[in-house]
């Protein structure tokens, strides 16, 4: 008997912390990692009588993300109070947007192995983040850090258009890339500045009725999200196959154990008693404001990708890797503007930079070297002032300390020796000292010349011109 085929139906709620310097309703710092409760004031700790004042930059970032994801901008949108008690929620309500969110009816295109697909965006709304509970096992108590309370968020709510973990990752990657290019957030999942809650249900393939969904929380990497989705799909199918019911609930994913467990049931819908926020006026957005935000939108990844191939003649692979990080693309463009050698700049980014990032377990966003010093290195290597071995050594110093390569080469005497007389003397000695290799070469062993080149470079402390060494060696042999 053939087993039934099932398909997943997945929708996402993605929270993104915006890159404003200050919080959404007060002037406290949003910097990550301060000592507990040092970035706080009466507003973000919910003191009675304190009043919120909206941060204009939050609205502009939300509009920028909405425009980049093909949303309609709500001309008159307002804030609502979502009432619930939780220890890290200081006012016992959260200021959010339910009835009139700032962006609606958008979409983004994703690419997977099955081709291009459009994922609908139901809405994007602005809201404030809550504080953070820290469970002290020694003191047998929970402590609250309100530094995160009032940090501005946008919540991007998708339509249930995704059918696999691959599509979910492609969608999240597209959102992350777009938001990073806009400069609206750094979208670091590991620091919580991008968080995804995944709603999953399964149904028999070919049917249109939706199954009972569960919501998965605590997902802080793409790999964790992919594993959680596969795990939840199998869990729901097992329940259905054994004649049991899937319960609508919120589940927490434990990535180390690769297991999820129920946090709370959602069978009784919580009544948040939403009502219009009385302390904030509606936000009225006119065409001029939208046009102004639109005019500041940067070139996004797709446009950059096409331009790099067209303008700089980069191969697809190079262009894809470089535009895959806003930081990498910025360095590439700035260095190319200085030295005018796009393919050479691309090679340094693709090979040595990627190698060192991997070695140091760093992200491209963590790169600290300046485009100016990379461009100088490209010029030095291209002019033959330093050979490729020295160039790699110098680049490692640039990567680590952003040194000036011109000064470093000068101070450490690393310039390539192009003096033919000096090279002939050294090569003559190498040939004299290695009669066996000379004989091997004359007996048709071409590889023997490689050994002699190596010995010459060693004698010259790696500073000889390799092409010149080869030429003189062949002549002498």
PyMOL commands that set and color helices and strands:
alter all, ss='L'
color gray80, all
select helices_A, chain A and resi 56-68+165-182+189-191+222-241+287-295+301-312+316-323+326-339+342-359+364-366+371-382+388-401+405-411+420-433+435-442+448-459+466-476
alter helices_A, ss='H'
color red, helices_A
select strands_A, chain A and resi 6-17+72-73+76-77+80-83+93-96+103-112+115-128+132-136+141-145+152-158+194-204+214-217+249-254+259-265+275-276+283-284
alter strands_A, ss='S'
color yellow, strands_A
deselect
rebuild
show_as cartoon
